[in-house]
Amino acid sequence: MSNNHVERMKDEHKELTVKIKALNTFIHSNEIFKTLDDLEQARMIKQAGFMEAYAETLASRIWVNQ
């Protein structure tokens, strides 16, 4: 795999990590989250989980291809 491709994965992982942190901060620290209905809260928590799994997959692909 080309270094350019690995660098793009690293960039994507870095951007995704920032988004995950922001979403988790909103879920755990923002009072607005508590005002959302239960289904929307559940969807956001599920989204965070999927994003974290995606980040883990990217990290393992980066590690294997270095």
Backbone as CSV, one residue per row, in Angstrom:
resi,resn,N_x,N_y,N_z,CA_x,CA_y,CA_z,C_x,C_y,C_z
1,MET,0.849,-1.181,0.000,0.000,0.000,0.000,0.891,1.238,0.000
2,SER,0.504,2.230,-0.758,1.347,3.424,-0.885,1.349,4.248,0.397
3,ASN,2.452,4.943,0.608,2.553,5.830,1.766,1.490,6.913,1.715
4,ASN,1.153,7.361,0.510,0.133,8.391,0.353,-1.209,7.902,0.891
5,HIS,-1.532,6.647,0.601,-2.790,6.071,1.080,-2.792,5.965,2.610
6,VAL,-1.678,5.552,3.172,-1.558,5.450,4.631,-1.683,6.835,5.261
7,GLU,-1.078,7.833,4.645,-1.176,9.196,5.169,-2.628,9.692,5.147
8,ARG,-3.357,9.339,4.085,-4.780,9.722,4.026,-5.572,9.037,5.135
9,MET,-5.249,7.773,5.410,-5.926,7.071,6.517,-5.593,7.729,7.851
10,LYS,-4.332,8.130,8.021,-3.937,8.811,9.257,-4.697,10.121,9.426
11,ASP,-4.819,10.880,8.331,-5.570,12.140,8.379,-7.033,11.886,8.725
12,GLU,-7.612,10.865,8.087,-9.009,10.541,8.353,-9.196,10.121,9.807
13,HIS,-8.265,9.325,10.326,-8.345,8.877,11.718,-8.266,10.066,12.672
14,LYS,-7.372,10.991,12.371,-7.221,12.183,13.224,-8.505,13.003,13.235
15,GLU,-9.092,13.240,12.064,-10.343,13.999,11.972,-11.482,13.271,12.682
16,LEU,-11.549,11.962,12.505,-12.592,11.167,13.135,-12.468,11.203,14.653
17,THR,-11.238,11.152,15.147,-11.004,11.204,16.595,-11.517,12.516,17.189
18,VAL,-11.311,13.612,16.481,-11.815,14.917,16.934,-13.349,14.893,16.992
19,LYS,-13.978,14.320,15.978,-15.444,14.259,15.938,-15.996,13.358,17.039
20,ILE,-15.315,12.246,17.292,-15.741,11.340,18.360,-15.668,12.044,19.703
21,LYS,-14.577,12.758,19.931,-14.421,13.480,21.201,-15.525,14.517,21.360
22,ALA,-15.824,15.243,20.303,-16.874,16.266,20.367,-18.234,15.637,20.648
23,LEU,-18.541,14.538,19.976,-19.829,13.882,20.188,-19.932,13.328,21.604
24,ASN,-18.878,12.681,22.079,-18.903,12.145,23.445,-18.982,13.250,24.488
25,THR,-18.338,14.367,24.226,-18.443,15.506,25.143,-19.879,16.008,25.183
26,PHE,-20.515,16.100,24.030,-21.919,16.530,23.978,-22.799,15.550,24.746
27,ILE,-22.597,14.252,24.523,-23.427,13.237,25.175,-23.254,13.277,26.692
28,HIS,-22.031,13.425,27.166,-21.753,13.276,28.589,-21.690,14.587,29.370
29,SER,-21.586,15.721,28.669,-21.353,16.972,29.405,-22.279,18.111,29.040
30,ASN,-23.118,17.948,28.041,-23.955,19.056,27.594,-25.385,18.837,28.070
31,GLU,-25.919,19.819,28.761,-27.284,19.723,29.289,-28.329,19.572,28.184
32,ILE,-28.031,20.061,26.991,-28.976,19.947,25.875,-29.245,18.482,25.558
33,PHE,-28.226,17.643,25.672,-28.407,16.215,25.386,-29.541,15.636,26.217
34,LYS,-29.619,16.040,27.467,-30.646,15.513,28.380,-32.053,15.942,27.975
35,THR,-32.148,16.998,27.178,-33.473,17.473,26.757,-33.980,16.744,25.512
36,LEU,-33.121,15.993,24.856,-33.517,15.255,23.665,-34.354,14.042,24.064
37,ASP,-35.243,13.625,23.165,-36.048,12.447,23.501,-35.159,11.204,23.552
38,ASP,-35.671,10.179,24.215,-34.878,8.971,24.468,-34.363,8.329,23.181
39,LEU,-35.182,8.309,22.140,-34.770,7.682,20.883,-33.606,8.442,20.246
40,GLU,-33.661,9.767,20.280,-32.566,10.564,19.714,-31.289,10.378,20.532
41,GLN,-31.418,10.329,21.846,-30.247,10.064,22.686,-29.639,8.710,22.333
42,ALA,-30.487,7.707,22.178,-30.000,6.360,21.853,-29.299,6.347,20.499
43,ARG,-29.859,7.078,19.527,-29.230,7.132,18.202,-27.860,7.793,18.266
44,MET,-27.734,8.837,19.060,-26.446,9.526,19.174,-25.408,8.636,19.853
45,ILE,-25.828,7.921,20.885,-24.922,7.000,21.578,-24.499,5.889,20.624
46,LYS,-25.445,5.375,19.851,-25.139,4.333,18.860,-24.170,4.867,17.809
47,GLN,-24.398,6.104,17.357,-23.509,6.731,16.378,-22.093,6.812,16.930
48,ALA,-21.959,7.226,18.183,-20.630,7.328,18.796,-19.949,5.962,18.809
49,GLY,-20.706,4.925,19.108,-20.140,3.573,19.118,-19.646,3.145,17.749
50,PHE,-20.451,3.435,16.718,-20.034,3.090,15.354,-18.792,3.884,14.948
51,MET,-18.755,5.151,15.321,-17.603,5.979,14.981,-16.343,5.441,15.671
52,GLU,-16.482,5.022,16.926,-15.339,4.473,17.659,-14.860,3.167,17.018
53,ALA,-15.799,2.325,16.589,-15.416,1.072,15.924,-14.699,1.364,14.606
54,TYR,-15.180,2.345,13.874,-14.553,2.732,12.614,-13.135,3.245,12.866
55,ALA,-12.970,4.061,13.910,-11.647,4.584,14.248,-10.694,3.454,14.615
56,GLU,-11.176,2.454,15.350,-10.341,1.307,15.711,-9.920,0.532,14.461
57,THR,-10.854,0.382,13.515,-10.542,-0.322,12.273,-9.493,0.437,11.464
58,LEU,-9.675,1.753,11.368,-8.675,2.564,10.667,-7.313,2.438,11.330
59,ALA,-7.286,2.512,12.661,-6.020,2.420,13.394,-5.331,1.093,13.110
60,SER,-6.087,0.006,13.062,-5.454,-1.293,12.808,-4.955,-1.367,11.362
61,ARG,-5.675,-0.784,10.424,-5.212,-0.750,9.034,-3.941,0.086,8.899
62,ILE,-3.880,1.184,9.610,-2.691,2.035,9.581,-1.501,1.262,10.135
63,TRP,-1.708,0.604,11.272,-0.628,-0.115,11.932,-0.079,-1.214,11.033
64,VAL,-0.969,-1.957,10.366,-0.561,-3.063,9.504,0.202,-2.558,8.276
65,ASN,-0.136,-1.382,7.802,0.440,-0.882,6.547,1.603,0.072,6.718
66,GLN,2.131,0.182,7.902,3.295,1.065,8.082,4.577,0.333,7.821
